[in-house]
Amino acid sequence: MSAFLQGLQEWGWAVGRNVQIEYRWAAGDAERIRMYATELVALAPDVILAAGGVVVAPLLQAASTVPIVFAQTPDPVGAGFVASLARPGAPP
């Protein structure tokens, strides 16, 4: 997290000044993941960062207009999260 926050700061973003970060840790609990996805979308964020493919599907189900950026997902096209790597956009 410190590297992420440092990178944001290098680009002019600072927590409490011009960016707010909400964290949720579901520990692999599917029900908690769905609950947190709904909760985060209800906050009406500009973007959601998801670390790990297991949370992407519930976020996509909960959010139709919030952009979701995700990492640690080996095959996002095969999983149906994006249409293509060249032009990810919305799921197919």
Buried (B, 14 or more C-beta within 10 A) or exposed (E): EEEEBEEBEEEEEEEEEEEEEEEEEBEEEEEBBBBBBBEBBEEEBEEBEBEEBBBBBBBBEBBEEBEBEBEEBEEBBEEEBBBEEEEBEEBE
